[in-house]
Amino acid sequence: MSGELTALSLKAALEGLKARKFSAVELAHAHLEAIAAARPLNAYVLETPERALAMAEASDARLARGEGGRLEGAALGIKDLFCTEGVRSTACSRILGDFRPTYESTVTANLWRDGAVMLGKLNMDEFAMGSSNETSAFGPAINPWRSRSSNRPLTPGGSSGGSASAVAAELALGATATDTGGSIRQPASLTGTVGIKPTYGRCSRWGIVAFASSLDQAGPIARTVEDAAILLTSMSGHDPKDSTSLPAEVPDFASFVGQSVKGLKVGVPKEYRADGMPAEIEALWAQGVEWLREAGCEVVDVSLPQTKYALPAYYIIAPAEASSNLARYDGMRYGLRIDGPSLTDVYEATRAAGFGEEVKRRILIGAYVLSAGYYDAYYLKAQKVRRRIADDFAAAFEKVDALLTPTAPSAAFGLGDASADPVAMYLNDVFTVTVNLAGLPGLSLPAGLDAQGLPLGLQLIGRALDEGTLFRLAGAMEKAAAFQARPTRWWRGS
């Protein structure tokens, strides 16, 4: 029974709970057992079984009274970037130590308001800086998928690697994640899951540990398009505590899934045909175009000429904002503190011991591009490029309703394969960073397997605040792709 419960989609689990086919406590127990059996995946950095069972009991009581919320009893995992009141929240960095917030992030508060149950905190790249989950202070999360030709551990992507791994391995019905340059969509692509980065401002950033404030956005990772839509509806909403939160009405996103896409125009940007892109991804992209045509869409070629400048612009803007945001970690107020003979020594020793190598690298890059003499040459120029990229999208969306691209330039790669070369790692974001720079919604869905049996994803990009069209198109593509593959449970023998 436990395995059957964890294999349910979020929608099916919610329907089963309302029909009293099983209880929220049974559902939580099943997931807690699965998590305990899957510790070799290192998806969770903190399990919260007592809290999960207490929340599940409260959900059962509400369901018995007919008062259940939108997510009543749903067992979810929470990325360690979200502050959870009284529960250790570290952004998977040593510098935050045993930090236990006295407040709840707005996104998680919205989930608890709607009746969700927290199973624990999920692994991630330190401060969300990474594309493979290898920068985590708790060690890397492991992709539940394995290559047909090798048993070597693969990355689940990053920074939301724990979220993607947990959902793919059926250790949660869904998970919160964040996306600064692709950190929802790339892990979703590498694990055969669905992930959406909504429009910037759609979900509140309050209570989420900041990386790059003008790029960060929360969103869900789930196993189906409809599940992602259900989660996004609860996660979204205007928040006066976040000055960038949009005062926009939140539709029932799930209502768009299954709607006809006939007559919609979808653009295929020619600049996303990157040199050296695997033929399998090219073929899958072409297959996605055919699925949309068969569903009644008109597919047209479009141009986004500034695309080639997106990655360098992103890796100037994001580190610049990170260097500012991470200045607060100084050993004075919370987290790690390394004492020294002077205040400067405390700062230096604390930050040297507390931050990992990738975080230090980005702080140094950020401080450099913001320094006197270089601000105009780098940061200001990158912001101008960002504006041109947004203009490219605006021009494209005068002709089409959405864009279709690959999500990632490869399937899941082995741990350690790219960690020695930061530039090679940064190239994992080549198809995703443009969406963050322009503040647009982007959704990745599983569309097929490569020759080694590893999942590959396709990305849909939409107009600002038009996630509904993405869910319409993704629903049609999900139906056409009929992606049912699941990883083997090799970890149960560990």
PyMOL commands that set and color helices and strands:
alter all, ss='L'
color gray80, all
select helices_A, chain A and resi 2-6+10-18+24-37+39-41+49-64+94-96+106-113+126-128+161-168+185-191+225-235+253-256+270-272+279-294+305-328+343-354+357-369+375-396+422-429+433-438+467-481+490-493
alter helices_A, ss='H'
color red, helices_A
select strands_A, chain A and resi 44-47+75-79+117-122+174-179+194-197+217-222+265-269+298-302+402-406+442-449+455-462
alter strands_A, ss='S'
color yellow, strands_A
deselect
rebuild
show_as cartoon
